[in-house]
Amino acid sequence: MTDKITIYDKKPVDKLTFADDGMFQEVMRYPEISAELVERLLHIKVGHVEYPELEKAIKPFYTTKGVRLDVYLKDDDKIIDVELQCYPQEALGKRTRYYQSMIDMDSLMKGQDYPELKESYILFICKQDPFFIDEEKKIPYGLPCYTFQNVCKENARVNLNDKSLTVIYNASAYESEKDEKIKAFLHFISTNEPGKDDFTNRLSKLVEKIKDNEKFRSDYAAMNLHDRDIQRAARKEGMEEGLVQGAQQKAIEAATNLLKMKLLTFEQIAEAQGLPVEKVIELKTQIEAEKK
């Protein structure tokens, strides 16, 4: 049985919002915007920011699963990965764990030793609540922000001090956020309405400006075509695999019936149904076991 392939159609460029894939990365190309967003959501001061790397790929070894980070920021003593999720993602906790490990390995492979590792922040901005009190009934916890840090289970005052922090925002709960600046930003992510906040208004105006940029429109159209080709190929591969599996199942059922009739040899049944002789013998063994 093949995995279900979920396909999300890309929006037309004129309907894009800041929270949409493609537009988010384009707006975050501006170092001052990236720095201000991080400072607002993480309550840290960002110094000199190297030009943000968009969709940075990290794959330390040929055989390892790589990651593609939405926005990757660095200053003198910090590394910050910013991700925006419009749709629910499976295993978000394990995803953040793997992202963190890849970021650390990327640093160490460049010659750093453990004490030299920079402070590391994984920041997820989700349009929907990723955490549920009841997974089956999809009852969310409803917090606007979830902060995770390694502390001692026996004594919460003991901090592992590994200099890593994971912060996950839930834009759908913006009304519960007490910090007015963060509340305004989450409201913007959830509704696309900038309100009276200066930063969200700048973001909104920048989005409209980018929509009129011919290079962006061309790049976005090309990205859509590429994504559609990948999705079609995946869907075709899944359909073909399903057809092959269906044909094989029919051959196994036919071979089983022929074995029960006891009219043909193993070799004759295998040739007639296009199965290995070993598979026919295995089916015979199963039939005899069921009789006992």
Residue pairs with C-beta under 8 A, 6 or more apart in sequence:
1 242
1 245
2 238
2 241
2 242
2 245
3 238
5 231
5 234
5 235
5 238
7 231
7 235
8 87
10 21
10 22
10 223
10 224
10 227
10 228
11 20
13 211
13 216
13 217
13 220
13 221
14 211
16 22
16 23
16 207
16 211
16 220
17 23
17 192
17 207
18 24
18 27
18 188
18 189
18 192
18 203
18 204
18 207
19 84
19 86
19 125
19 127
19 171
19 189
19 192
20 86
21 84
21 86
22 220
22 223
23 207
23 210
24 70
24 71
24 84
25 54
25 55
25 70
25 71
26 210
26 216
27 33
27 203
27 206
27 207
27 210
28 34
28 37
28 52
28 54
28 70
28 71
28 82
29 52
29 54
30 206
31 49
31 50
31 51
31 52
33 202
33 203
33 206
34 49
34 52
34 71
34 73
34 82
35 46
35 49
35 73
36 199
37 82
37 185
37 199
38 44
38 46
38 73
38 80
38 82
38 121
38 123
39 45
39 46
40 181
40 182
40 185
40 199
41 123
41 125
41 167
41 169
41 182
41 185
42 80
42 121
42 123
42 165
42 167
44 78
44 121
46 73
46 75
46 78
46 80
47 75
47 76
47 77
48 75
48 76
49 73
49 74
49 75
50 73
50 74
50 75
52 71
52 72
52 73
53 69
53 71
53 72
53 73
54 70
54 71
54 72
55 68
55 69
55 70
56 68
56 69
56 72
57 66
57 67
57 68
57 69
58 66
58 67
58 69
58 102
58 103
58 105
58 106
59 65
59 66
59 67
60 102
60 105
60 106
60 109
65 98
66 102
67 98
67 99
67 102
69 81
69 83
69 99
69 103
70 81
70 82
70 83
70 84
71 81
71 82
71 83
72 79
72 80
72 81
72 82
73 79
73 80
73 81
73 82
74 80
74 118
77 118
77 119
78 118
78 119
78 120
78 121
79 103
79 107
79 118
79 119
79 120
79 121
80 120
80 121
80 123
81 99
81 103
81 121
81 122
81 123
82 123
82 125
83 99
83 122
83 123
83 124
83 125
84 124
84 125
84 126
84 189
85 124
85 125
85 126
85 127
85 130
86 127
87 127
87 128
88 128
88 130
89 95
89 130
92 124
92 130
92 168
96 122
96 124
96 148
96 166
96 168
99 122
100 120
100 122
100 164
100 166
103 120
103 122
104 117
104 120
107 117
107 118
108 114
108 117
117 163
118 163
119 163
119 164
119 165
120 163
120 164
120 165
121 164
121 165
121 166
121 167
122 164
122 165
122 166
122 167
123 166
123 167
123 168
123 169
124 130
124 166
124 167
124 168
124 169
125 169
125 171
125 189
126 168
126 169
126 170
126 171
127 171
127 172
127 189
127 190
128 170
128 171
128 172
129 140
129 141
129 142
129 143
129 170
129 172
129 173
130 146
130 168
130 170
131 140
131 141
131 143
131 146
131 170
132 138
132 139
132 140
132 141
133 139
133 140
133 141
140 170
140 172
142 170
142 173
142 176
143 170
143 173
143 176
144 169
144 170
144 171
144 173
144 174
144 176
144 177
144 182
144 183
144 186
145 167
145 168
145 169
145 170
145 177
145 182
146 167
146 168
146 169
146 170
147 165
147 166
147 167
147 168
148 165
148 166
148 167
148 168
149 159
149 164
149 165
149 166
150 159
150 160
150 162
150 164
151 158
151 159
151 160
152 158
152 159
152 160
169 182
169 186
170 186
171 186
171 187
171 189
171 190
172 190
173 186
174 183
174 186
174 187
174 189
174 190
175 183
177 183
177 186
181 197
181 199
184 195
184 196
184 197
184 199
184 200
185 197
185 199
185 200
187 193
187 195
187 200
188 194
188 195
188 197
188 200
188 203
188 204
192 204
194 200
194 201
194 203
194 204
195 201
210 216
211 217
251 273
251 274
251 275
252 273
252 275
252 279
252 283
254 272
254 273
255 269
255 270
255 272
255 273
255 275
255 279
255 280
255 283
256 283
256 287
258 264
258 269
258 272
258 273
259 269
259 280
259 283
259 284
259 287
260 287
264 272
266 277
266 280
266 281
266 284
267 277
269 275
269 280
270 276
270 277
270 279
270 280
273 280
